[in-house]
Amino acid sequence: VGRDASCIADEVIAHLVGQVGAEVTVTLEIEATLPDGASDQIVRTVTENGRTLKFTSQGFEAE
């Protein structure tokens, strides 16, 4: 996954932002299915990391 994100940044985003006057917005959606659910530690870590990375919205959904 990390390599894919890096590849997208290198091969797509870099070319767009290099254009004069370009305004580029990147939207990332992450969906994960965890058969046993997310532990409190995973929820806490992912939530804190999302805040640190300044995600505008984030959360976990129960199914």
PQR file with spaces between the fields and no chain letter, atoms N, CA, C, O and H, PARSE charges and radii, in Angstrom:
ATOM       1  N    VAL     1       0.832   -1.191    0.000 -0.4000 1.5000
ATOM       2  CA   VAL     1       0.000    0.000    0.000 -0.0000 2.0000
ATOM       3  C    VAL     1       0.869    1.244    0.000  0.5500 1.7000
ATOM       4  O    VAL     1       0.617    2.163   -0.780 -0.5500 1.4000
ATOM       5  N    GLY     2       1.891    1.302    0.858 -0.4000 1.5000
ATOM       6  CA   GLY     2       2.759    2.473    0.940 -0.0000 2.0000
ATOM       7  C    GLY     2       3.459    2.763   -0.369  0.5500 1.7000
ATOM       8  O    GLY     2       3.599    3.917   -0.772 -0.5500 1.4000
ATOM       9  H    GLY     2       2.095    0.556    1.492  0.4000 1.0000
ATOM      10  N    ARG     3       3.897    1.703   -1.028 -0.4000 1.5000
ATOM      11  CA   ARG     3       4.562    1.891   -2.317 -0.0000 2.0000
ATOM      12  C    ARG     3       3.594    2.416   -3.355  0.5500 1.7000
ATOM      13  O    ARG     3       3.969    3.226   -4.203 -0.5500 1.4000
ATOM      14  H    ARG     3       3.783    0.765   -0.701  0.4000 1.0000
ATOM      15  N    ASP     4       2.344    1.962   -3.296 -0.4000 1.5000
ATOM      16  CA   ASP     4       1.334    2.450   -4.235 -0.0000 2.0000
ATOM      17  C    ASP     4       1.090    3.939   -4.043  0.5500 1.7000
ATOM      18  O    ASP     4       1.002    4.687   -5.017 -0.5500 1.4000
ATOM      19  H    ASP     4       2.039    1.304   -2.607  0.4000 1.0000
ATOM      20  N    ALA     5       0.980    4.373   -2.792 -0.4000 1.5000
ATOM      21  CA   ALA     5       0.759    5.796   -2.509 -0.0000 2.0000
ATOM      22  C    ALA     5       1.944    6.621   -2.997  0.5500 1.7000
ATOM      23  O    ALA     5       1.761    7.697   -3.567 -0.5500 1.4000
ATOM      24  H    ALA     5       1.051    3.765   -2.001  0.4000 1.0000
ATOM      25  N    SER     6       3.137    6.131   -2.779 -0.4000 1.5000
ATOM      26  CA   SER     6       4.332    6.831   -3.239 -0.0000 2.0000
ATOM      27  C    SER     6       4.362    6.903   -4.762  0.5500 1.7000
ATOM      28  O    SER     6       4.735    7.928   -5.334 -0.5500 1.4000
ATOM      29  H    SER     6       3.286    5.258   -2.316  0.4000 1.0000
ATOM      30  N    CYS     7       3.974    5.825   -5.406 -0.4000 1.5000
ATOM      31  CA   CYS     7       3.943    5.783   -6.870 -0.0000 2.0000
ATOM      32  C    CYS     7       2.921    6.774   -7.420  0.5500 1.7000
ATOM      33  O    CYS     7       3.185    7.458   -8.410 -0.5500 1.4000
ATOM      34  H    CYS     7       3.672    4.993   -4.941  0.4000 1.0000
ATOM      35  N    ILE     8       1.764    6.851   -6.785 -0.4000 1.5000
ATOM      36  CA   ILE     8       0.734    7.809   -7.206 -0.0000 2.0000
ATOM      37  C    ILE     8       1.261    9.230   -7.069  0.5500 1.7000
ATOM      38  O    ILE     8       1.064   10.060   -7.957 -0.5500 1.4000
ATOM      39  H    ILE     8       1.549    6.296   -5.982  0.4000 1.0000
ATOM      40  N    ALA     9       1.926    9.507   -5.960 -0.4000 1.5000
ATOM      41  CA   ALA     9       2.487   10.842   -5.750 -0.0000 2.0000
ATOM      42  C    ALA     9       3.516   11.167   -6.825  0.5500 1.7000
ATOM      43  O    ALA     9       3.522   12.271   -7.370 -0.5500 1.4000
ATOM      44  H    ALA     9       2.086    8.833   -5.239  0.4000 1.0000
ATOM      45  N    ASP    10       4.387   10.206   -7.129 -0.4000 1.5000
ATOM      46  CA   ASP    10       5.446   10.439   -8.111 -0.0000 2.0000
ATOM      47  C    ASP    10       4.924   10.531   -9.538  0.5500 1.7000
ATOM      48  O    ASP    10       5.359   11.390  -10.305 -0.5500 1.4000
ATOM      49  H    ASP    10       4.382    9.309   -6.686  0.4000 1.0000
ATOM      50  N    GLU    11       4.008    9.662   -9.893 -0.4000 1.5000
ATOM      51  CA   GLU    11       3.600    9.523  -11.286 -0.0000 2.0000
ATOM      52  C    GLU    11       2.392   10.361  -11.690  0.5500 1.7000
ATOM      53  O    GLU    11       2.183   10.601  -12.880 -0.5500 1.4000
ATOM      54  H    GLU    11       3.655    8.964   -9.270  0.4000 1.0000
ATOM      55  N    VAL    12       1.605   10.803  -10.740 -0.4000 1.5000
ATOM      56  CA   VAL    12       0.391   11.546  -11.082 -0.0000 2.0000
ATOM      57  C    VAL    12       0.393   12.936  -10.454  0.5500 1.7000
ATOM      58  O    VAL    12       0.362   13.944  -11.160 -0.5500 1.4000
ATOM      59  H    VAL    12       1.774   10.608   -9.774  0.4000 1.0000
ATOM      60  N    ILE    13       0.430   12.982   -9.144 -0.4000 1.5000
ATOM      61  CA   ILE    13       0.296   14.260   -8.437 -0.0000 2.0000
ATOM      62  C    ILE    13       1.422   15.218   -8.789  0.5500 1.7000
ATOM      63  O    ILE    13       1.177   16.405   -9.008 -0.5500 1.4000
ATOM      64  H    ILE    13       0.455   12.163   -8.571  0.4000 1.0000
ATOM      65  N    ALA    14       2.644   14.724   -8.847 -0.4000 1.5000
ATOM      66  CA   ALA    14       3.788   15.591   -9.141 -0.0000 2.0000
ATOM      67  C    ALA    14       3.625   16.297  -10.486  0.5500 1.7000
ATOM      68  O    ALA    14       3.996   17.463  -10.623 -0.5500 1.4000
ATOM      69  H    ALA    14       2.843   13.760   -8.669  0.4000 1.0000
ATOM      70  N    HIS    15       3.080   15.605  -11.464 -0.4000 1.5000
ATOM      71  CA   HIS    15       2.893   16.216  -12.787 -0.0000 2.0000
ATOM      72  C    HIS    15       1.801   17.283  -12.763  0.5500 1.7000
ATOM      73  O    HIS    15       1.897   18.293  -13.460 -0.5500 1.4000
ATOM      74  H    HIS    15       2.779   14.658  -11.353  0.4000 1.0000
ATOM      75  N    LEU    16       0.778   17.056  -11.971 -0.4000 1.5000
ATOM      76  CA   LEU    16      -0.317   18.026  -11.895 -0.0000 2.0000
ATOM      77  C    LEU    16       0.106   19.292  -11.158  0.5500 1.7000
ATOM      78  O    LEU    16      -0.153   20.401  -11.626 -0.5500 1.4000
ATOM      79  H    LEU    16       0.700   16.235  -11.406  0.4000 1.0000
ATOM      80  N    VAL    17       0.755   19.130  -10.007 -0.4000 1.5000
ATOM      81  CA   VAL    17       1.132   20.312   -9.226 -0.0000 2.0000
ATOM      82  C    VAL    17       2.237   21.108   -9.899  0.5500 1.7000
ATOM      83  O    VAL    17       2.477   22.262   -9.544 -0.5500 1.4000
ATOM      84  H    VAL    17       0.965   18.229   -9.627  0.4000 1.0000
ATOM      85  N    GLY    18       2.905   20.504  -10.861 -0.4000 1.5000
ATOM      86  CA   GLY    18       3.957   21.208  -11.583 -0.0000 2.0000
ATOM      87  C    GLY    18       3.435   22.176  -12.630  0.5500 1.7000
ATOM      88  O    GLY    18       4.217   22.924  -13.218 -0.5500 1.4000
ATOM      89  H    GLY    18       2.710   19.567  -11.149  0.4000 1.0000
ATOM      90  N    GLN    19       2.144   22.179  -12.873 -0.4000 1.5000
ATOM      91  CA   GLN    19       1.558   23.066  -13.872 -0.0000 2.0000
ATOM      92  C    GLN    19       1.274   24.436  -13.265  0.5500 1.7000
ATOM      93  O    GLN    19       0.775   24.536  -12.144 -0.5500 1.4000
ATOM      94  H    GLN    19       1.509   21.572  -12.395  0.4000 1.0000
ATOM      95  N    VAL    20       1.589   25.470  -14.000 -0.4000 1.5000
ATOM      96  CA   VAL    20       1.383   26.834  -13.524 -0.0000 2.0000
ATOM      97  C    VAL    20      -0.087   27.054  -13.195  0.5500 1.7000
ATOM      98  O    VAL    20      -0.967   26.771  -14.008 -0.5500 1.4000
ATOM      99  H    VAL    20       1.995   25.388  -14.910  0.4000 1.0000
ATOM     100  N    GLY    21      -0.340   27.555  -12.009 -0.4000 1.5000
ATOM     101  CA   GLY    21      -1.692   27.875  -11.580 -0.0000 2.0000
ATOM     102  C    GLY    21      -2.512   26.677  -11.116  0.5500 1.7000
ATOM     103  O    GLY    21      -3.693   26.817  -10.801 -0.5500 1.4000
ATOM     104  H    GLY    21       0.375   27.785  -11.349  0.4000 1.0000
ATOM     105  N    ALA    22      -1.897   25.512  -11.074 -0.4000 1.5000
ATOM     106  CA   ALA    22      -2.639   24.307  -10.688 -0.0000 2.0000
ATOM     107  C    ALA    22      -3.016   24.340   -9.212  0.5500 1.7000
ATOM     108  O    ALA    22      -2.219   24.730   -8.358 -0.5500 1.4000
ATOM     109  H    ALA    22      -0.937   25.398  -11.330  0.4000 1.0000
ATOM     110  N    GLU    23      -4.225   23.931   -8.938 -0.4000 1.5000
ATOM     111  CA   GLU    23      -4.686   23.717   -7.570 -0.0000 2.0000
ATOM     112  C    GLU    23      -5.107   22.263   -7.502  0.5500 1.7000
ATOM     113  O    GLU    23      -6.059   21.855   -8.168 -0.5500 1.4000
ATOM     114  H    GLU    23      -4.872   23.615   -9.631  0.4000 1.0000
ATOM     115  N    VAL    24      -4.411   21.492   -6.711 -0.4000 1.5000
ATOM     116  CA   VAL    24      -4.645   20.050   -6.660 -0.0000 2.0000
ATOM     117  C    VAL    24      -5.091   19.661   -5.261  0.5500 1.7000
ATOM     118  O    VAL    24      -4.468   20.045   -4.271 -0.5500 1.4000
ATOM     119  H    VAL    24      -3.637   21.823   -6.171  0.4000 1.0000
ATOM     120  N    THR    25      -6.154   18.911   -5.186 -0.4000 1.5000
ATOM     121  CA   THR    25      -6.638   18.365   -3.923 -0.0000 2.0000
ATOM     122  C    THR    25      -6.574   16.852   -4.017  0.5500 1.7000
ATOM     123  O    THR    25      -7.023   16.260   -4.999 -0.5500 1.4000
ATOM     124  H    THR    25      -6.661   18.599   -5.990  0.4000 1.0000
ATOM     125  N    VAL    26      -6.021   16.239   -3.006 -0.4000 1.5000
ATOM     126  CA   VAL    26      -5.938   14.781   -2.964 -0.0000 2.0000
ATOM     127  C    VAL    26      -6.893   14.283   -1.891  0.5500 1.7000
ATOM     128  O    VAL    26      -6.847   14.731   -0.745 -0.5500 1.4000
ATOM     129  H    VAL    26      -5.656   16.720   -2.209  0.4000 1.0000
ATOM     130  N    THR    27      -7.754   13.358   -2.271 -0.4000 1.5000
ATOM     131  CA   THR    27      -8.701   12.762   -1.340 -0.0000 2.0000
ATOM     132  C    THR    27      -8.360   11.285   -1.213  0.5500 1.7000
ATOM     133  O    THR    27      -8.198   10.584   -2.212 -0.5500 1.4000
ATOM     134  H    THR    27      -7.792   12.995   -3.202  0.4000 1.0000
ATOM     135  N    LEU    28      -8.253   10.826    0.017 -0.4000 1.5000
ATOM     136  CA   LEU    28      -7.889    9.439    0.276 -0.0000 2.0000
ATOM     137  C    LEU    28      -8.956    8.797    1.141  0.5500 1.7000
ATOM     138  O    LEU    28      -9.294    9.306    2.210 -0.5500 1.4000
ATOM     139  H    LEU    28      -8.385   11.395    0.829  0.4000 1.0000
ATOM     140  N    GLU    29      -9.477    7.685    0.677 -0.4000 1.5000
ATOM     141  CA   GLU    29     -10.444    6.934    1.476 -0.0000 2.0000
ATOM     142  C    GLU    29      -9.827    5.585    1.806  0.5500 1.7000
ATOM     143  O    GLU    29      -9.331    4.883    0.925 -0.5500 1.4000
ATOM     144  H    GLU    29      -9.202    7.271   -0.191  0.4000 1.0000
ATOM     145  N    ILE    30      -9.864    5.237    3.063 -0.4000 1.5000
ATOM     146  CA   ILE    30      -9.311    3.962    3.516 -0.0000 2.0000
ATOM     147  C    ILE    30     -10.449    3.129    4.075  0.5500 1.7000
ATOM     148  O    ILE    30     -11.189    3.573    4.952 -0.5500 1.4000
ATOM     149  H    ILE    30     -10.267    5.807    3.779  0.4000 1.0000
ATOM     150  N    GLU    31     -10.577    1.925    3.559 -0.4000 1.5000
ATOM     151  CA   GLU    31     -11.598    1.006    4.061 -0.0000 2.0000
ATOM     152  C    GLU    31     -10.912   -0.294    4.443  0.5500 1.7000
ATOM     153  O    GLU    31     -10.168   -0.869    3.647 -0.5500 1.4000
ATOM     154  H    GLU    31      -9.976    1.564    2.846  0.4000 1.0000
ATOM     155  N    ALA    32     -11.157   -0.748    5.639 -0.4000 1.5000
ATOM     156  CA   ALA    32     -10.570   -2.003    6.111 -0.0000 2.0000
ATOM     157  C    ALA    32     -11.656   -2.853    6.746  0.5500 1.7000
ATOM     158  O    ALA    32     -12.495   -2.355    7.497 -0.5500 1.4000
ATOM     159  H    ALA    32     -11.761   -0.281    6.285  0.4000 1.0000
ATOM     160  N    THR    33     -11.631   -4.134    6.437 -0.4000 1.5000
ATOM     161  CA   THR    33     -12.543   -5.073    7.067 -0.0000 2.0000
ATOM     162  C    THR    33     -11.721   -5.949    7.999  0.5500 1.7000
ATOM     163  O    THR    33     -10.811   -6.654    7.563 -0.5500 1.4000
ATOM     164  H    THR    33     -10.949   -4.539    5.827  0.4000 1.0000
ATOM     165  N    LEU    34     -12.045   -5.899    9.271 -0.4000 1.5000
ATOM     166  CA   LEU    34     -11.320   -6.677   10.273 -0.0000 2.0000
ATOM     167  C    LEU    34     -12.278   -7.723   10.834  0.5500 1.7000
ATOM     168  O    LEU    34     -13.204   -7.375   11.566 -0.5500 1.4000
ATOM     169  H    LEU    34     -12.784   -5.327    9.625  0.4000 1.0000
ATOM     170  N    PRO    35     -12.073   -8.998   10.504 -0.5600 1.5000
ATOM     171  CA   PRO    35     -13.019  -10.043   10.905  0.2800 2.0000
ATOM     172  C    PRO    35     -13.324  -10.061   12.404  0.5500 1.7000
ATOM     173  O    PRO    35     -14.453  -10.348   12.801 -0.5500 1.4000
ATOM     174  N    ASP    36     -12.337   -9.760   13.228 -0.4000 1.5000
ATOM     175  CA   ASP    36     -12.539   -9.771   14.682 -0.0000 2.0000
ATOM     176  C    ASP    36     -12.726   -8.371   15.253  0.5500 1.7000
ATOM     177  O    ASP    36     -12.698   -8.185   16.469 -0.5500 1.4000
ATOM     178  H    ASP    36     -11.419   -9.527   12.906  0.4000 1.0000
ATOM     179  N    GLY    37     -12.917   -7.392   14.381 -0.4000 1.5000
ATOM     180  CA   GLY    37     -13.065   -6.016   14.843 -0.0000 2.0000
ATOM     181  C    GLY    37     -11.716   -5.397   15.176  0.5500 1.7000
ATOM     182  O    GLY    37     -10.682   -6.061   15.113 -0.5500 1.4000
ATOM     183  H    GLY    37     -12.939   -7.543   13.393  0.4000 1.0000
ATOM     184  N    ALA    38     -11.740   -4.134   15.526 -0.4000 1.5000
ATOM     185  CA   ALA    38     -10.514   -3.406   15.873 -0.0000 2.0000
ATOM     186  C    ALA    38     -10.397   -3.325   17.390  0.5500 1.7000
ATOM     187  O    ALA    38     -11.353   -2.981   18.086 -0.5500 1.4000
ATOM     188  H    ALA    38     -12.580   -3.594   15.577  0.4000 1.0000
ATOM     189  N    SER    39      -9.217   -3.646   17.881 -0.4000 1.5000
ATOM     190  CA   SER    39      -8.986   -3.552   19.325 -0.0000 2.0000
ATOM     191  C    SER    39      -8.973   -2.083   19.740  0.5500 1.7000
ATOM     192  O    SER    39      -8.808   -1.193   18.906 -0.5500 1.4000
ATOM     193  H    SER    39      -8.441   -3.925   17.316  0.4000 1.0000
ATOM     194  N    ASP    40      -9.146   -1.846   21.021 -0.4000 1.5000
ATOM     195  CA   ASP    40      -9.086   -0.471   21.533 -0.0000 2.0000
ATOM     196  C    ASP    40      -7.756    0.176   21.181  0.5500 1.7000
ATOM     197  O    ASP    40      -7.707    1.364   20.862 -0.5500 1.4000
ATOM     198  H    ASP    40      -9.280   -2.570   21.699  0.4000 1.0000
ATOM     199  N    GLN    41      -6.674   -0.600   21.237 -0.4000 1.5000
ATOM     200  CA   GLN    41      -5.347   -0.061   20.930 -0.0000 2.0000
ATOM     201  C    GLN    41      -5.257    0.358   19.465  0.5500 1.7000
ATOM     202  O    GLN    41      -4.709    1.417   19.158 -0.5500 1.4000
ATOM     203  H    GLN    41      -6.713   -1.565   21.496  0.4000 1.0000
ATOM     204  N    ILE    42      -5.786   -0.455   18.567 -0.4000 1.5000
ATOM     205  CA   ILE    42      -5.763   -0.104   17.140 -0.0000 2.0000
ATOM     206  C    ILE    42      -6.591    1.148   16.892  0.5500 1.7000
ATOM     207  O    ILE    42      -6.154    2.051   16.177 -0.5500 1.4000
ATOM     208  H    ILE    42      -6.231   -1.314   18.816  0.4000 1.0000
ATOM     209  N    VAL    43      -7.776    1.208   17.474 -0.4000 1.5000
ATOM     210  CA   VAL    43      -8.637    2.387   17.310 -0.0000 2.0000
ATOM     211  C    VAL    43      -7.917    3.629   17.812  0.5500 1.7000
ATOM     212  O    VAL    43      -7.912    4.656   17.134 -0.5500 1.4000
ATOM     213  H    VAL    43      -8.130    0.475   18.054  0.4000 1.0000
ATOM     214  N    ARG    44      -7.312    3.547   18.986 -0.4000 1.5000
ATOM     215  CA   ARG    44      -6.608    4.689   19.569 -0.0000 2.0000
ATOM     216  C    ARG    44      -5.427    5.115   18.689  0.5500 1.7000
ATOM     217  O    ARG    44      -5.256    6.301   18.411 -0.5500 1.4000
ATOM     218  H    ARG    44      -7.316    2.712   19.536  0.4000 1.0000
ATOM     219  N    THR    45      -4.620    4.151   18.254 -0.4000 1.5000
ATOM     220  CA   THR    45      -3.438    4.467   17.446 -0.0000 2.0000
ATOM     221  C    THR    45      -3.825    5.084   16.110  0.5500 1.7000
ATOM     222  O    THR    45      -3.256    6.098   15.703 -0.5500 1.4000
ATOM     223  H    THR    45      -4.759    3.187   18.480  0.4000 1.0000
ATOM     224  N    VAL    46      -4.784    4.480   15.430 -0.4000 1.5000
ATOM     225  CA   VAL    46      -5.199    4.992   14.121 -0.0000 2.0000
ATOM     226  C    VAL    46      -5.832    6.376   14.262  0.5500 1.7000
ATOM     227  O    VAL    46      -5.591    7.256   13.435 -0.5500 1.4000
ATOM     228  H    VAL    46      -5.246    3.657   15.760  0.4000 1.0000
ATOM     229  N    THR    47      -6.634    6.570   15.297 -0.4000 1.5000
ATOM     230  CA   THR    47      -7.272    7.866   15.530 -0.0000 2.0000
ATOM     231  C    THR    47      -6.228    8.942   15.822  0.5500 1.7000
ATOM     232  O    THR    47      -6.298   10.041   15.272 -0.5500 1.4000
ATOM     233  H    THR    47      -6.830    5.855   15.969  0.4000 1.0000
ATOM     234  N    GLU    48      -5.260    8.630   16.686 -0.4000 1.5000
ATOM     235  CA   GLU    48      -4.207    9.605   17.008 -0.0000 2.0000
ATOM     236  C    GLU    48      -3.364    9.926   15.780  0.5500 1.7000
ATOM     237  O    GLU    48      -3.026   11.087   15.545 -0.5500 1.4000
ATOM     238  H    GLU    48      -5.203    7.737   17.133  0.4000 1.0000
ATOM     239  N    ASN    49      -3.023    8.910   14.999 -0.4000 1.5000
ATOM     240  CA   ASN    49      -2.231    9.152   13.793 -0.0000 2.0000
ATOM     241  C    ASN    49      -3.013    9.981   12.777  0.5500 1.7000
ATOM     242  O    ASN    49      -2.436   10.833   12.102 -0.5500 1.4000
ATOM     243  H    ASN    49      -3.298    7.967   15.190  0.4000 1.0000
ATOM     244  N    GLY    50      -4.300    9.745   12.664 -0.4000 1.5000
ATOM     245  CA   GLY    50      -5.133   10.552   11.776 -0.0000 2.0000
ATOM     246  C    GLY    50      -5.146   12.012   12.187  0.5500 1.7000
ATOM     247  O    GLY    50      -5.077   12.908   11.346 -0.5500 1.4000
ATOM     248  H    GLY    50      -4.769    9.053   13.213  0.4000 1.0000
ATOM     249  N    ARG    51      -5.236   12.243   13.495 -0.4000 1.5000
ATOM     250  CA   ARG    51      -5.190   13.629   14.000 -0.0000 2.0000
ATOM     251  C    ARG    51      -3.845   14.275   13.685  0.5500 1.7000
ATOM     252  O    ARG    51      -3.785   15.419   13.234 -0.5500 1.4000
ATOM     253  H    ARG    51      -5.292   11.515   14.179  0.4000 1.0000
ATOM     254  N    THR    52      -2.765   13.527   13.927 -0.4000 1.5000
ATOM     255  CA   THR    52      -1.421   14.043   13.666 -0.0000 2.0000
ATOM     256  C    THR    52      -1.249   14.402   12.192  0.5500 1.7000
ATOM     257  O    THR    52      -0.603   15.395   11.855 -0.5500 1.4000
ATOM     258  H    THR    52      -2.814   12.598   14.293  0.4000 1.0000
ATOM     259  N    LEU    53      -1.833   13.584   11.322 -0.4000 1.5000
ATOM     260  CA   LEU    53      -1.737   13.824    9.881 -0.0000 2.0000
ATOM     261  C    LEU    53      -2.776   14.820    9.376  0.5500 1.7000
ATOM     262  O    LEU    53      -2.856   15.090    8.178 -0.5500 1.4000
ATOM     263  H    LEU    53      -2.358   12.778   11.596  0.4000 1.0000
ATOM     264  N    LYS    54      -3.567   15.360   10.293 -0.4000 1.5000
ATOM     265  CA   LYS    54      -4.568   16.384    9.999 -0.0000 2.0000
ATOM     266  C    LYS    54      -5.662   15.889    9.045  0.5500 1.7000
ATOM     267  O    LYS    54      -6.098   16.621    8.157 -0.5500 1.4000
ATOM     268  H    LYS    54      -3.502   15.140   11.266  0.4000 1.0000
ATOM     269  N    PHE    55      -6.100   14.632    9.240 -0.4000 1.5000
ATOM     270  CA   PHE    55      -7.242   14.128    8.477 -0.0000 2.0000
ATOM     271  C    PHE    55      -8.449   14.990    8.822  0.5500 1.7000
ATOM     272  O    PHE    55      -8.646   15.341    9.985 -0.5500 1.4000
ATOM     273  H    PHE    55      -5.746   14.038    9.961  0.4000 1.0000
ATOM     274  N    THR    56      -9.252   15.332    7.830 -0.4000 1.5000
ATOM     275  CA   THR    56     -10.426   16.166    8.100 -0.0000 2.0000
ATOM     276  C    THR    56     -11.592   15.353    8.634  0.5500 1.7000
ATOM     277  O    THR    56     -12.458   15.893    9.322 -0.5500 1.4000
ATOM     278  H    THR    56      -9.092   15.047    6.885  0.4000 1.0000
ATOM     279  N    SER    57     -11.626   14.075    8.331 -0.4000 1.5000
ATOM     280  CA   SER    57     -12.653   13.216    8.914 -0.0000 2.0000
ATOM     281  C    SER    57     -12.089   11.810    9.043  0.5500 1.7000
ATOM     282  O    SER    57     -11.286   11.360    8.226 -0.5500 1.4000
ATOM     283  H    SER    57     -10.922   13.636    7.772  0.4000 1.0000
ATOM     284  N    GLN    58     -12.522   11.148   10.066 -0.4000 1.5000
ATOM     285  CA   GLN    58     -12.060    9.790   10.301 -0.0000 2.0000
ATOM     286  C    GLN    58     -12.996    9.116   11.280  0.5500 1.7000
ATOM     287  O    GLN    58     -13.724    9.784   12.015 -0.5500 1.4000
ATOM     288  H    GLN    58     -13.175   11.514   10.729  0.4000 1.0000
ATOM     289  N    GLY    59     -12.979    7.826   11.291 -0.4000 1.5000
ATOM     290  CA   GLY    59     -13.804    7.119   12.253 -0.0000 2.0000
ATOM     291  C    GLY    59     -13.856    5.640   11.956  0.5500 1.7000
ATOM     292  O    GLY    59     -13.367    5.168   10.930 -0.5500 1.4000
ATOM     293  H    GLY    59     -12.388    7.284   10.694  0.4000 1.0000
ATOM     294  N    PHE    60     -14.453    4.929   12.870 -0.4000 1.5000
ATOM     295  CA   PHE    60     -14.648    3.493   12.739 -0.0000 2.0000
ATOM     296  C    PHE    60     -16.138    3.224   12.731  0.5500 1.7000
ATOM     297  O    PHE    60     -16.908    3.898   13.414 -0.5500 1.4000
ATOM     298  H    PHE    60     -14.850    5.312   13.704  0.4000 1.0000
ATOM     299  N    GLU    61     -16.535    2.237   11.956 -0.4000 1.5000
ATOM     300  CA   GLU    61     -17.941    1.852   11.901 -0.0000 2.0000
ATOM     301  C    GLU    61     -18.067    0.405   12.339  0.5500 1.7000
ATOM     302  O    GLU    61     -17.250   -0.439   11.969 -0.5500 1.4000
ATOM     303  H    GLU    61     -15.910    1.689   11.401  0.4000 1.0000
ATOM     304  N    ALA    62     -19.084    0.125   13.121 -0.4000 1.5000
ATOM     305  CA   ALA    62     -19.371   -1.256   13.506 -0.0000 2.0000
ATOM     306  C    ALA    62     -20.339   -1.848   12.493  0.5500 1.7000
ATOM     307  O    ALA    62     -21.230   -1.159   11.998 -0.5500 1.4000
ATOM     308  H    ALA    62     -19.748    0.810   13.421  0.4000 1.0000
ATOM     309  N    GLU    63     -20.164   -3.099   12.195 -0.4000 1.5000
ATOM     310  CA   GLU    63     -21.091   -3.745   11.252 -0.0000 2.0000
ATOM     311  C    GLU    63     -21.926   -4.767   11.957  0.5500 1.7000
ATOM     312  O    GLU    63     -22.765   -5.416   11.332 -0.5500 1.4000
ATOM     313  H    GLU    63     -19.440   -3.660   12.598  0.4000 1.0000
